[in-house]
Amino acid sequence: MNADIQLRRALVYDDDEAFAEECAEALARHGYEVTTRNGNSRFAALLASVEPQLLLLDLHMPDFDGFEALRAIRDYKGKDALTVFIVSAAEPSLIAMAETLAQPYGIRLGGFLGKPVTLAALEKALASAGDDKTAQI
C-alpha cells in the first residue's frame, strides 16, 4: 500500500442491515474503510473509535435515532473533518428539521439521500462528498 494514500473511514449508521452492507460495498469501491452499525446509545464512543470522515446516517431507527446522533456529533472532536449524508425515507419536514438541527451544531451536511437509495445516487453523493455546499440528491 502506498504510504502517500490517506486512509478514508466511513460509518454507515442504519438499522437496515442489507442496505448498510450495500452502502459499505459502494464505499469500499471508493477507497473507504467502512464500519456499519444499526443504532445504539454508544454512538459518541463509536464516533471516537472509528473517526470517520464520512457518515451515512438514517433518521428513523429504534432506540437511538438520527436526531440523537446529530446531537452527539455536536460534541465530537473530529466533526470538522466529517461530512454527514442523511439517508432516510422520512418526510421532507423531518429532513428539514435535521438540517435545522445540524446547522447551529456546526455539522457539515453533504446532502440527503431518499430511501430507497439507488447505487447511482449514492455514487453521485460520494463524488460530491468533498464539496462544501449541501446538495439535495
N, CA, C and O atoms as CSV, one atom per row, in Angstrom:
chain,resi,resn,atom,element,x,y,z
A,1,MET,N,N,0.839,-1.182,0.000
A,1,MET,CA,C,0.000,0.000,0.000
A,1,MET,C,C,0.877,1.236,0.000
A,1,MET,O,O,1.870,1.287,0.726
A,2,ASN,N,N,0.533,2.224,-0.793
A,2,ASN,CA,C,1.277,3.457,-0.901
A,2,ASN,C,C,1.115,4.273,0.372
A,2,ASN,O,O,-0.009,4.528,0.804
A,3,ALA,N,N,2.222,4.684,0.976
A,3,ALA,CA,C,2.178,5.433,2.224
A,3,ALA,C,C,1.607,6.829,2.023
A,3,ALA,O,O,1.164,7.454,2.986
A,4,ASP,N,N,1.608,7.337,0.773
A,4,ASP,CA,C,1.085,8.668,0.499
A,4,ASP,C,C,-0.445,8.699,0.463
A,4,ASP,O,O,-1.043,9.773,0.521
A,5,ILE,N,N,-1.069,7.547,0.369
A,5,ILE,CA,C,-2.520,7.477,0.320
A,5,ILE,C,C,-3.067,7.525,1.738
A,5,ILE,O,O,-2.734,6.686,2.576
A,6,GLN,N,N,-3.915,8.523,1.995
A,6,GLN,CA,C,-4.520,8.666,3.313
A,6,GLN,C,C,-5.741,7.751,3.420
A,6,GLN,O,O,-6.602,7.757,2.541
A,7,LEU,N,N,-5.812,6.979,4.482
A,7,LEU,CA,C,-6.942,6.093,4.690
A,7,LEU,C,C,-8.191,6.931,4.961
A,7,LEU,O,O,-8.178,7.830,5.802
A,8,ARG,N,N,-9.261,6.626,4.243
A,8,ARG,CA,C,-10.526,7.301,4.463
A,8,ARG,C,C,-11.457,6.325,5.170
A,8,ARG,O,O,-11.581,5.165,4.779
A,9,ARG,N,N,-12.105,6.817,6.214
A,9,ARG,CA,C,-13.000,5.976,7.002
A,9,ARG,C,C,-14.435,6.484,6.877
A,9,ARG,O,O,-14.698,7.687,6.856
A,10,ALA,N,N,-15.339,5.530,6.795
A,10,ALA,CA,C,-16.762,5.855,6.710
A,10,ALA,C,C,-17.519,5.029,7.736
A,10,ALA,O,O,-17.129,3.911,8.075
A,11,LEU,N,N,-18.606,5.604,8.217
A,11,LEU,CA,C,-19.511,4.928,9.127
A,11,LEU,C,C,-20.899,4.954,8.512
A,11,LEU,O,O,-21.406,6.012,8.139
A,12,VAL,N,N,-21.511,3.777,8.408
A,12,VAL,CA,C,-22.892,3.665,7.933
A,12,VAL,C,C,-23.724,3.327,9.161
A,12,VAL,O,O,-23.579,2.251,9.740
A,13,TYR,N,N,-24.596,4.251,9.558
A,13,TYR,CA,C,-25.393,4.108,10.775
A,13,TYR,C,C,-26.854,3.958,10.370
A,13,TYR,O,O,-27.575,4.943,10.212
A,14,ASP,N,N,-27.277,2.708,10.204
A,14,ASP,CA,C,-28.598,2.415,9.655
A,14,ASP,C,C,-29.079,1.078,10.203
A,14,ASP,O,O,-28.290,0.141,10.328
A,15,ASP,N,N,-30.365,0.979,10.532
A,15,ASP,CA,C,-30.890,-0.267,11.088
A,15,ASP,C,C,-31.244,-1.302,10.029
A,15,ASP,O,O,-31.548,-2.443,10.374
A,16,ASP,N,N,-31.214,-0.941,8.761
A,16,ASP,CA,C,-31.461,-1.885,7.666
A,16,ASP,C,C,-30.115,-2.515,7.288
A,16,ASP,O,O,-29.332,-1.919,6.549
A,17,GLU,N,N,-29.857,-3.708,7.793
A,17,GLU,CA,C,-28.543,-4.334,7.615
A,17,GLU,C,C,-28.191,-4.594,6.148
A,17,GLU,O,O,-27.040,-4.417,5.750
A,18,ALA,N,N,-29.167,-5.009,5.347
A,18,ALA,CA,C,-28.891,-5.269,3.926
A,18,ALA,C,C,-28.506,-3.975,3.211
A,18,ALA,O,O,-27.576,-3.956,2.405
A,19,PHE,N,N,-29.222,-2.904,3.510
A,19,PHE,CA,C,-28.912,-1.606,2.912
A,19,PHE,C,C,-27.538,-1.119,3.375
A,19,PHE,O,O,-26.749,-0.623,2.571
A,20,ALA,N,N,-27.261,-1.260,4.655
A,20,ALA,CA,C,-25.962,-0.831,5.195
A,20,ALA,C,C,-24.823,-1.583,4.510
A,20,ALA,O,O,-23.775,-1.002,4.226
A,21,GLU,N,N,-25.026,-2.856,4.249
A,21,GLU,CA,C,-23.996,-3.656,3.581
A,21,GLU,C,C,-23.792,-3.202,2.125
A,21,GLU,O,O,-22.661,-3.141,1.643
A,22,GLU,N,N,-24.888,-2.886,1.435
A,22,GLU,CA,C,-24.772,-2.368,0.068
A,22,GLU,C,C,-23.992,-1.053,0.055
A,22,GLU,O,O,-23.138,-0.834,-0.804
A,23,CYS,N,N,-24.293,-0.191,1.009
A,23,CYS,CA,C,-23.572,1.081,1.114
A,23,CYS,C,C,-22.103,0.838,1.419
A,23,CYS,O,O,-21.231,1.496,0.853
A,24,ALA,N,N,-21.830,-0.099,2.306
A,24,ALA,CA,C,-20.443,-0.410,2.671
A,24,ALA,C,C,-19.657,-0.883,1.449
A,24,ALA,O,O,-18.500,-0.506,1.267
A,25,GLU,N,N,-20.281,-1.699,0.624
A,25,GLU,CA,C,-19.607,-2.181,-0.591
A,25,GLU,C,C,-19.312,-1.031,-1.548
A,25,GLU,O,O,-18.224,-0.966,-2.121
A,26,ALA,N,N,-20.275,-0.118,-1.725
A,26,ALA,CA,C,-20.063,1.034,-2.608
A,26,ALA,C,C,-18.965,1.938,-2.052
A,26,ALA,O,O,-18.117,2.425,-2.799
A,27,LEU,N,N,-18.984,2.157,-0.750
A,27,LEU,CA,C,-17.950,2.990,-0.129
A,27,LEU,C,C,-16.572,2.360,-0.258
A,27,LEU,O,O,-15.589,3.055,-0.514
A,28,ALA,N,N,-16.500,1.060,-0.082
A,28,ALA,CA,C,-15.222,0.357,-0.210
A,28,ALA,C,C,-14.655,0.514,-1.620
A,28,ALA,O,O,-13.444,0.650,-1.793
A,29,ARG,N,N,-15.528,0.496,-2.622
A,29,ARG,CA,C,-15.077,0.711,-4.005
A,29,ARG,C,C,-14.494,2.106,-4.205
A,29,ARG,O,O,-13.699,2.337,-5.116
A,30,HIS,N,N,-14.901,3.028,-3.342
A,30,HIS,CA,C,-14.383,4.398,-3.400
A,30,HIS,C,C,-13.206,4.603,-2.444
A,30,HIS,O,O,-12.800,5.734,-2.181
A,31,GLY,N,N,-12.670,3.509,-1.934
A,31,GLY,CA,C,-11.464,3.598,-1.110
A,31,GLY,C,C,-11.683,3.828,0.365
A,31,GLY,O,O,-10.743,4.184,1.076
A,32,TYR,N,N,-12.900,3.635,0.849
A,32,TYR,CA,C,-13.179,3.827,2.265
A,32,TYR,C,C,-13.035,2.525,3.041
A,32,TYR,O,O,-13.371,1.448,2.549
A,33,GLU,N,N,-12.536,2.645,4.240
A,33,GLU,CA,C,-12.621,1.570,5.228
A,33,GLU,C,C,-13.945,1.822,5.944
A,33,GLU,O,O,-14.153,2.903,6.493
A,34,VAL,N,N,-14.840,0.836,5.943
A,34,VAL,CA,C,-16.215,1.071,6.374
A,34,VAL,C,C,-16.560,0.289,7.638
A,34,VAL,O,O,-16.214,-0.883,7.786
A,35,THR,N,N,-17.254,0.977,8.540
A,35,THR,CA,C,-17.840,0.357,9.720
A,35,THR,C,C,-19.343,0.554,9.615
A,35,THR,O,O,-19.803,1.647,9.285
A,36,THR,N,N,-20.117,-0.494,9.893
A,36,THR,CA,C,-21.572,-0.369,9.893
A,36,THR,C,C,-22.097,-0.651,11.294
A,36,THR,O,O,-21.588,-1.520,12.002
A,37,ARG,N,N,-23.119,0.097,11.679
A,37,ARG,CA,C,-23.800,-0.120,12.956
A,37,ARG,C,C,-25.275,0.149,12.757
A,37,ARG,O,O,-25.676,0.876,11.848
A,38,ASN,N,N,-26.086,-0.454,13.631
A,38,ASN,CA,C,-27.530,-0.349,13.457
A,38,ASN,C,C,-28.229,0.425,14.565
A,38,ASN,O,O,-29.411,0.195,14.818
A,39,GLY,N,N,-27.543,1.315,15.216
A,39,GLY,CA,C,-28.186,2.187,16.192
A,39,GLY,C,C,-28.058,1.686,17.613
A,39,GLY,O,O,-28.496,0.584,17.943
A,40,ASN,N,N,-27.461,2.494,18.432
A,40,ASN,CA,C,-27.395,2.231,19.869
A,40,ASN,C,C,-26.974,3.494,20.579
A,40,ASN,O,O,-26.557,4.454,19.930
A,41,SER,N,N,-27.070,3.519,21.871
A,41,SER,CA,C,-26.794,4.735,22.633
A,41,SER,C,C,-25.298,5.002,22.803
A,41,SER,O,O,-24.927,6.009,23.406
A,42,ARG,N,N,-24.433,4.131,22.290
A,42,ARG,CA,C,-22.990,4.340,22.403
A,42,ARG,C,C,-22.426,4.995,21.136
A,42,ARG,O,O,-21.274,4.763,20.767
A,43,PHE,N,N,-23.233,5.796,20.493
A,43,PHE,CA,C,-22.843,6.425,19.243
A,43,PHE,C,C,-21.603,7.313,19.414
A,43,PHE,O,O,-20.698,7.275,18.581
A,44,ALA,N,N,-21.557,8.102,20.477
A,44,ALA,CA,C,-20.415,9.001,20.694
A,44,ALA,C,C,-19.116,8.211,20.810
A,44,ALA,O,O,-18.095,8.617,20.257
A,45,ALA,N,N,-19.144,7.098,21.517
A,45,ALA,CA,C,-17.954,6.249,21.643
A,45,ALA,C,C,-17.591,5.639,20.294
A,45,ALA,O,O,-16.411,5.502,19.970
A,46,LEU,N,N,-18.593,5.274,19.514
A,46,LEU,CA,C,-18.358,4.723,18.181
A,46,LEU,C,C,-17.670,5.757,17.293
A,46,LEU,O,O,-16.702,5.433,16.605
A,47,LEU,N,N,-18.156,6.987,17.302
A,47,LEU,CA,C,-17.517,8.043,16.521
A,47,LEU,C,C,-16.051,8.205,16.917
A,47,LEU,O,O,-15.177,8.296,16.055
A,48,ALA,N,N,-15.791,8.241,18.207
A,48,ALA,CA,C,-14.426,8.438,18.696
A,48,ALA,C,C,-13.514,7.288,18.288
A,48,ALA,O,O,-12.334,7.509,18.014
A,49,SER,N,N,-14.035,6.070,18.242
A,49,SER,CA,C,-13.184,4.929,17.899
A,49,SER,C,C,-12.977,4.793,16.389
A,49,SER,O,O,-11.885,4.428,15.954
A,50,VAL,N,N,-13.995,5.078,15.589
A,50,VAL,CA,C,-13.894,4.936,14.138
A,50,VAL,C,C,-13.237,6.173,13.505
A,50,VAL,O,O,-12.472,6.043,12.549
A,51,GLU,N,N,-13.528,7.348,14.024
A,51,GLU,CA,C,-13.052,8.626,13.485
A,51,GLU,C,C,-13.325,8.746,11.989
A,51,GLU,O,O,-12.396,8.926,11.201
A,52,PRO,N,N,-14.608,8.646,11.589
A,52,PRO,CA,C,-14.931,8.667,10.161
A,52,PRO,C,C,-14.814,10.065,9.556
A,52,PRO,O,O,-14.971,11.076,10.241
A,53,GLN,N,N,-14.535,10.089,8.266
A,53,GLN,CA,C,-14.617,11.334,7.511
A,53,GLN,C,C,-15.981,11.452,6.827
A,53,GLN,O,O,-16.385,12.535,6.404
A,54,LEU,N,N,-16.682,10.318,6.725
A,54,LEU,CA,C,-17.981,10.277,6.058
A,54,LEU,C,C,-18.940,9.449,6.903
A,54,LEU,O,O,-18.590,8.374,7.390
A,55,LEU,N,N,-20.159,9.967,7.070
A,55,LEU,CA,C,-21.187,9.264,7.823
A,55,LEU,C,C,-22.462,9.233,6.995
A,55,LEU,O,O,-22.960,10.277,6.573
A,56,LEU,N,N,-22.994,8.026,6.761
A,56,LEU,CA,C,-24.324,7.862,6.184
A,56,LEU,C,C,-25.247,7.586,7.359
A,56,LEU,O,O,-25.101,6.572,8.041
A,57,LEU,N,N,-26.195,8.481,7.599
A,57,LEU,CA,C,-26.996,8.458,8.819
A,57,LEU,C,C,-28.480,8.341,8.513
A,57,LEU,O,O,-29.057,9.200,7.846
A,58,ASP,N,N,-29.092,7.270,9.006
A,58,ASP,CA,C,-30.537,7.093,8.905
A,58,ASP,C,C,-31.189,7.903,10.027
A,58,ASP,O,O,-30.658,7.967,11.135
A,59,LEU,N,N,-32.333,8.516,9.743
A,59,LEU,CA,C,-33.040,9.271,10.783
A,59,LEU,C,C,-33.933,8.397,11.642
A,59,LEU,O,O,-34.071,8.646,12.839
A,60,HIS,N,N,-34.547,7.369,11.047
A,60,HIS,CA,C,-35.502,6.525,11.767
A,60,HIS,C,C,-34.867,5.200,12.156
A,60,HIS,O,O,-34.675,4.320,11.318
A,61,MET,N,N,-34.542,5.069,13.442
A,61,MET,CA,C,-34.010,3.815,13.973
A,61,MET,C,C,-34.568,3.619,15.372
A,61,MET,O,O,-34.837,4.590,16.079
A,62,PRO,N,N,-34.741,2.374,15.769
A,62,PRO,CA,C,-35.217,2.131,17.130
A,62,PRO,C,C,-34.117,2.458,18.144
A,62,PRO,O,O,-32.931,2.338,17.838
A,63,ASP,N,N,-34.502,2.858,19.316
A,63,ASP,CA,C,-33.612,3.078,20.458
A,63,ASP,C,C,-32.771,4.351,20.380
A,63,ASP,O,O,-32.731,5.105,21.352
A,64,PHE,N,N,-32.104,4.615,19.268
A,64,PHE,CA,C,-31.217,5.777,19.159
A,64,PHE,C,C,-31.282,6.251,17.715
A,64,PHE,O,O,-30.649,5.663,16.837
A,65,ASP,N,N,-32.042,7.308,17.466
A,65,ASP,CA,C,-32.283,7.700,16.079
A,65,ASP,C,C,-31.270,8.724,15.574
A,65,ASP,O,O,-30.362,9.141,16.294
A,66,GLY,N,N,-31.451,9.112,14.327
A,66,GLY,CA,C,-30.532,10.042,13.684
A,66,GLY,C,C,-30.486,11.410,14.332
A,66,GLY,O,O,-29.444,12.065,14.302
A,67,PHE,N,N,-31.586,11.861,14.918
A,67,PHE,CA,C,-31.592,13.157,15.595
A,67,PHE,C,C,-30.710,13.111,16.842
A,67,PHE,O,O,-29.980,14.059,17.130
A,68,GLU,N,N,-30.783,12.017,17.568
A,68,GLU,CA,C,-29.903,11.853,18.725
A,68,GLU,C,C,-28.441,11.766,18.279
A,68,GLU,O,O,-27.547,12.271,18.958
A,69,ALA,N,N,-28.211,11.126,17.142
A,69,ALA,CA,C,-26.854,11.038,16.604
A,69,ALA,C,C,-26.332,12.425,16.245
A,69,ALA,O,O,-25.173,12.733,16.523
A,70,LEU,N,N,-27.161,13.267,15.635
A,70,LEU,CA,C,-26.741,14.632,15.309
A,70,LEU,C,C,-26.378,15.406,16.578
A,70,LEU,O,O,-25.410,16.166,16.589
A,71,ARG,N,N,-27.151,15.211,17.639
A,71,ARG,CA,C,-26.821,15.882,18.908
A,71,ARG,C,C,-25.480,15.394,19.453
A,71,ARG,O,O,-24.727,16.175,20.034
A,72,ALA,N,N,-25.179,14.111,19.269
A,72,ALA,CA,C,-23.892,13.568,19.727
A,72,ALA,C,C,-22.738,14.105,18.878
A,72,ALA,O,O,-21.646,14.337,19.398
A,73,ILE,N,N,-22.968,14.303,17.584
A,73,ILE,CA,C,-21.919,14.818,16.700
A,73,ILE,C,C,-21.532,16.230,17.116
A,73,ILE,O,O,-20.382,16.634,16.942
A,74,ARG,N,N,-22.472,16.978,17.658
A,74,ARG,CA,C,-22.206,18.352,18.109
A,74,ARG,C,C,-20.962,18.407,18.990
A,74,ARG,O,O,-20.175,19.348,18.889
A,75,ASP,N,N,-20.778,17.419,19.842
A,75,ASP,CA,C,-19.663,17.402,20.791
A,75,ASP,C,C,-18.481,16.557,20.327
A,75,ASP,O,O,-17.510,16.402,21.067
A,76,TYR,N,N,-18.545,16.013,19.124
A,76,TYR,CA,C,-17.486,15.151,18.600
A,76,TYR,C,C,-16.291,16.005,18.179
A,76,TYR,O,O,-16.438,16.934,17.385
A,77,LYS,N,N,-15.132,15.698,18.701
A,77,LYS,CA,C,-13.925,16.488,18.428
A,77,LYS,C,C,-13.531,16.488,16.956
A,77,LYS,O,O,-12.940,17.460,16.486
A,78,GLY,N,N,-13.838,15.439,16.224
A,78,GLY,CA,C,-13.453,15.336,14.820
A,78,GLY,C,C,-14.510,15.808,13.843
A,78,GLY,O,O,-14.407,15.519,12.651
A,79,LYS,N,N,-15.529,16.530,14.309
A,79,LYS,CA,C,-16.643,16.886,13.420
A,79,LYS,C,C,-16.227,17.795,12.266
A,79,LYS,O,O,-16.898,17.814,11.234
A,80,ASP,N,N,-15.137,18.549,12.416
A,80,ASP,CA,C,-14.709,19.423,11.322
A,80,ASP,C,C,-14.230,18.639,10.108
A,80,ASP,O,O,-14.235,19.161,8.993
A,81,ALA,N,N,-13.817,17.393,10.312
A,81,ALA,CA,C,-13.344,16.537,9.214
A,81,ALA,C,C,-14.435,15.577,8.745
A,81,ALA,O,O,-14.168,14.694,7.930
A,82,LEU,N,N,-15.651,15.735,9.245
A,82,LEU,CA,C,-16.743,14.802,8.982
A,82,LEU,C,C,-17.788,15.416,8.064
A,82,LEU,O,O,-18.211,16.555,8.260
A,83,THR,N,N,-18.202,14.645,7.054
A,83,THR,CA,C,-19.318,15.015,6.200
A,83,THR,C,C,-20.426,14.000,6.437
A,83,THR,O,O,-20.202,12.791,6.366
A,84,VAL,N,N,-21.615,14.498,6.716
A,84,VAL,CA,C,-22.761,13.644,7.031
A,84,VAL,C,C,-23.760,13.694,5.884
A,84,VAL,O,O,-24.150,14.768,5.425
A,85,PHE,N,N,-24.167,12.513,5.429
A,85,PHE,CA,C,-25.268,12.391,4.482
A,85,PHE,C,C,-26.445,11.777,5.234
A,85,PHE,O,O,-26.325,10.700,5.816
A,86,ILE,N,N,-27.577,12.468,5.216
A,86,ILE,CA,C,-28.794,11.932,5.803
A,86,ILE,C,C,-29.392,10.973,4.776
A,86,ILE,O,O,-29.618,11.343,3.624
A,87,VAL,N,N,-29.644,9.747,5.204
A,87,VAL,CA,C,-30.204,8.709,4.339
A,87,VAL,C,C,-31.497,8.259,5.007
A,87,VAL,O,O,-31.474,7.593,6.042
A,88,SER,N,N,-32.630,8.630,4.403
A,88,SER,CA,C,-33.872,8.382,5.107
A,88,SER,C,C,-35.073,8.377,4.174
A,88,SER,O,O,-35.056,8.982,3.102
A,89,ALA,N,N,-36.110,7.682,4.608
A,89,ALA,CA,C,-37.399,7.718,3.931
A,89,ALA,C,C,-38.328,8.703,4.632
A,89,ALA,O,O,-39.531,8.728,4.370
A,90,ALA,N,N,-37.769,9.506,5.516
A,90,ALA,CA,C,-38.560,10.465,6.283
A,90,ALA,C,C,-39.201,11.504,5.371
A,90,ALA,O,O,-38.709,11.797,4.281
A,91,GLU,N,N,-40.308,12.049,5.850
A,91,GLU,CA,C,-40.982,13.092,5.100
A,91,GLU,C,C,-40.120,14.364,5.098
A,91,GLU,O,O,-39.295,14.558,5.991
A,92,PRO,N,N,-40.314,15.216,4.108
A,92,PRO,CA,C,-39.481,16.410,3.954
A,92,PRO,C,C,-39.382,17.284,5.203
A,92,PRO,O,O,-38.338,17.888,5.447
A,93,SER,N,N,-40.454,17.361,5.999
A,93,SER,CA,C,-40.395,18.203,7.198
A,93,SER,C,C,-39.367,17.682,8.206
A,93,SER,O,O,-38.703,18.476,8.872
A,94,LEU,N,N,-39.229,16.366,8.326
A,94,LEU,CA,C,-38.228,15.808,9.239
A,94,LEU,C,C,-36.815,15.996,8.704
A,94,LEU,O,O,-35.881,16.225,9.473
A,95,ILE,N,N,-36.660,15.900,7.400
A,95,ILE,CA,C,-35.346,16.136,6.809
A,95,ILE,C,C,-34.951,17.594,7.009
A,95,ILE,O,O,-33.796,17.890,7.314
A,96,ALA,N,N,-35.908,18.505,6.837
A,96,ALA,CA,C,-35.643,19.923,7.084
A,96,ALA,C,C,-35.284,20.156,8.550
A,96,ALA,O,O,-34.423,20.980,8.857
A,97,MET,N,N,-35.940,19.433,9.448
A,97,MET,CA,C,-35.636,19.551,10.872
A,97,MET,C,C,-34.202,19.084,11.149
A,97,MET,O,O,-33.505,19.691,11.963
A,98,ALA,N,N,-33.761,18.028,10.491
A,98,ALA,CA,C,-32.393,17.541,10.662
A,98,ALA,C,C,-31.392,18.595,10.191
A,98,ALA,O,O,-30.375,18.826,10.844
A,99,GLU,N,N,-31.679,19.225,9.069
A,99,GLU,CA,C,-30.800,20.279,8.565
A,99,GLU,C,C,-30.774,21.457,9.536
A,99,GLU,O,O,-29.714,22.020,9.809
A,100,THR,N,N,-31.936,21.822,10.052
A,100,THR,CA,C,-32.028,22.921,11.006
A,100,THR,C,C,-31.255,22.609,12.278
A,100,THR,O,O,-30.641,23.501,12.865
A,101,LEU,N,N,-31.278,21.375,12.702
A,101,LEU,CA,C,-30.551,20.951,13.896
A,101,LEU,C,C,-29.044,20.922,13.642
A,101,LEU,O,O,-28.263,21.320,14.507
A,102,ALA,N,N,-28.636,20.461,12.479
A,102,ALA,CA,C,-27.208,20.314,12.173
A,102,ALA,C,C,-26.497,21.653,12.034
A,102,ALA,O,O,-25.350,21.796,12.457
A,103,GLN,N,N,-27.159,22.615,11.456
A,103,GLN,CA,C,-26.516,23.890,11.148
A,103,GLN,C,C,-25.914,24.583,12.377
A,103,GLN,O,O,-24.725,24.900,12.351
A,104,PRO,N,N,-26.669,24.832,13.442
A,104,PRO,CA,C,-26.052,25.509,14.590
A,104,PRO,C,C,-25.033,24.635,15.333
A,104,PRO,O,O,-24.217,25.149,16.098
A,105,TYR,N,N,-25.080,23.334,15.113
A,105,TYR,CA,C,-24.111,22.428,15.732
A,105,TYR,C,C,-22.786,22.399,14.968
A,105,TYR,O,O,-21.819,21.788,15.423
A,106,GLY,N,N,-22.742,23.054,13.816
A,106,GLY,CA,C,-21.518,23.065,13.021
A,106,GLY,C,C,-21.260,21.760,12.292
A,106,GLY,O,O,-20.115,21.422,11.992
A,107,ILE,N,N,-22.324,21.031,12.009
A,107,ILE,CA,C,-22.203,19.747,11.313
A,107,ILE,C,C,-22.312,19.991,9.815
A,107,ILE,O,O,-23.268,20.609,9.348
A,108,ARG,N,N,-21.332,19.504,9.068
A,108,ARG,CA,C,-21.341,19.654,7.615
A,108,ARG,C,C,-22.205,18.549,7.005
A,108,ARG,O,O,-21.886,17.364,7.103
A,109,LEU,N,N,-23.304,18.965,6.375
A,109,LEU,CA,C,-24.169,18.017,5.680
A,109,LEU,C,C,-23.773,17.982,4.218
A,109,LEU,O,O,-23.688,19.019,3.561
A,110,GLY,N,N,-23.530,16.777,3.711
A,110,GLY,CA,C,-23.178,16.607,2.306
A,110,GLY,C,C,-24.394,16.522,1.418
A,110,GLY,O,O,-24.305,16.754,0.213
A,111,GLY,N,N,-25.541,16.188,2.007
A,111,GLY,CA,C,-26.770,16.094,1.242
A,111,GLY,C,C,-27.733,15.111,1.870
A,111,GLY,O,O,-27.514,14.606,2.971
A,112,PHE,N,N,-28.810,14.851,1.135
A,112,PHE,CA,C,-29.865,13.966,1.594
A,112,PHE,C,C,-30.129,12.927,0.517
A,112,PHE,O,O,-30.261,13.255,-0.662
A,113,LEU,N,N,-30.203,11.690,0.930
A,113,LEU,CA,C,-30.499,10.591,0.024
A,113,LEU,C,C,-31.811,9.970,0.487
A,113,LEU,O,O,-31.893,9.427,1.588
A,114,GLY,N,N,-32.833,10.053,-0.356
A,114,GLY,CA,C,-34.120,9.475,-0.012
A,114,GLY,C,C,-34.133,7.976,-0.234
A,114,GLY,O,O,-33.682,7.489,-1.270
A,115,LYS,N,N,-34.650,7.248,0.741
A,115,LYS,CA,C,-34.762,5.797,0.596
A,115,LYS,C,C,-36.002,5.466,-0.203
A,115,LYS,O,O,-37.018,6.144,-0.048
A,116,PRO,N,N,-35.963,4.474,-1.033
A,116,PRO,CA,C,-34.815,3.602,-1.276
A,116,PRO,C,C,-33.765,4.324,-2.126
A,116,PRO,O,O,-34.097,4.983,-3.111
A,117,VAL,N,N,-32.524,4.192,-1.741
A,117,VAL,CA,C,-31.408,4.850,-2.416
A,117,VAL,C,C,-30.902,3.947,-3.535
A,117,VAL,O,O,-30.674,2.755,-3.331
A,118,THR,N,N,-30.732,4.520,-4.699
A,118,THR,CA,C,-30.123,3.759,-5.790
A,118,THR,C,C,-28.608,3.865,-5.661
A,118,THR,O,O,-28.088,4.827,-5.096
A,119,LEU,N,N,-27.918,2.879,-6.185
A,119,LEU,CA,C,-26.459,2.938,-6.162
A,119,LEU,C,C,-25.954,4.124,-6.967
A,119,LEU,O,O,-24.917,4.697,-6.630
A,120,ALA,N,N,-26.665,4.505,-8.024
A,120,ALA,CA,C,-26.267,5.669,-8.819
A,120,ALA,C,C,-26.323,6.945,-7.980
A,120,ALA,O,O,-25.426,7.784,-8.066
A,121,ALA,N,N,-27.372,7.092,-7.171
A,121,ALA,CA,C,-27.488,8.274,-6.308
A,121,ALA,C,C,-26.399,8.272,-5.245
A,121,ALA,O,O,-25.838,9.320,-4.924
A,122,LEU,N,N,-26.101,7.105,-4.701
A,122,LEU,CA,C,-25.034,7.007,-3.707
A,122,LEU,C,C,-23.690,7.355,-4.335
A,122,LEU,O,O,-22.892,8.080,-3.741
A,123,GLU,N,N,-23.442,6.842,-5.531
A,123,GLU,CA,C,-22.194,7.148,-6.241
A,123,GLU,C,C,-22.075,8.657,-6.491
A,123,GLU,O,O,-20.998,9.231,-6.330
A,124,LYS,N,N,-23.165,9.283,-6.877
A,124,LYS,CA,C,-23.170,10.730,-7.108
A,124,LYS,C,C,-22.866,11.473,-5.806
A,124,LYS,O,O,-22.101,12.438,-5.800
A,125,ALA,N,N,-23.462,11.023,-4.716
A,125,ALA,CA,C,-23.220,11.648,-3.415
A,125,ALA,C,C,-21.756,11.501,-3.005
A,125,ALA,O,O,-21.160,12.442,-2.482
A,126,LEU,N,N,-21.184,10.339,-3.239
A,126,LEU,CA,C,-19.785,10.113,-2.884
A,126,LEU,C,C,-18.864,11.005,-3.705
A,126,LEU,O,O,-17.856,11.502,-3.203
A,127,ALA,N,N,-19.216,11.202,-4.964
A,127,ALA,CA,C,-18.406,12.060,-5.832
A,127,ALA,C,C,-18.433,13.504,-5.359
A,127,ALA,O,O,-17.467,14.241,-5.556
A,128,SER,N,N,-19.537,13.915,-4.735
A,128,SER,CA,C,-19.656,15.293,-4.272
A,128,SER,C,C,-19.278,15.461,-2.800
A,128,SER,O,O,-19.399,16.560,-2.258
A,129,ALA,N,N,-18.827,14.402,-2.154
A,129,ALA,CA,C,-18.553,14.448,-0.712
A,129,ALA,C,C,-17.518,15.499,-0.339
A,129,ALA,O,O,-17.501,15.957,0.804
A,130,GLY,N,N,-16.665,15.891,-1.258
A,130,GLY,CA,C,-15.670,16.904,-0.958
A,130,GLY,C,C,-16.175,18.320,-1.110
A,130,GLY,O,O,-15.490,19.265,-0.719
A,131,ASP,N,N,-17.368,18.487,-1.673
A,131,ASP,CA,C,-17.922,19.830,-1.872
A,131,ASP,C,C,-18.310,20.440,-0.537
A,131,ASP,O,O,-18.720,19.730,0.381
A,132,ASP,N,N,-18.180,21.761,-0.429
A,132,ASP,CA,C,-18.547,22.470,0.798
A,132,ASP,C,C,-20.043,22.736,0.892
A,132,ASP,O,O,-20.564,22.955,1.985
A,133,LYS,N,N,-20.736,22.719,-0.235
A,133,LYS,CA,C,-22.154,23.037,-0.202
A,133,LYS,C,C,-22.997,21.787,0.006
A,133,LYS,O,O,-22.589,20.683,-0.355
A,134,THR,N,N,-24.155,21.969,0.581
A,134,THR,CA,C,-25.092,20.877,0.784
A,134,THR,C,C,-25.851,20.653,-0.506
A,134,THR,O,O,-26.318,21.597,-1.142
A,135,ALA,N,N,-25.967,19.385,-0.886
A,135,ALA,CA,C,-26.653,19.053,-2.134
A,135,ALA,C,C,-27.873,18.185,-1.854
A,135,ALA,O,O,-27.833,17.295,-1.005
A,136,GLN,N,N,-28.931,18.447,-2.560
A,136,GLN,CA,C,-30.113,17.582,-2.493
A,136,GLN,C,C,-29.959,16.512,-3.553
A,136,GLN,O,O,-29.869,16.836,-4.737
A,137,ILE,N,N,-29.926,15.264,-3.170
A,137,ILE,CA,C,-29.720,14.166,-4.102
A,137,ILE,C,C,-31.053,13.494,-4.347
A,137,ILE,O,O,-31.127,12.529,-5.108
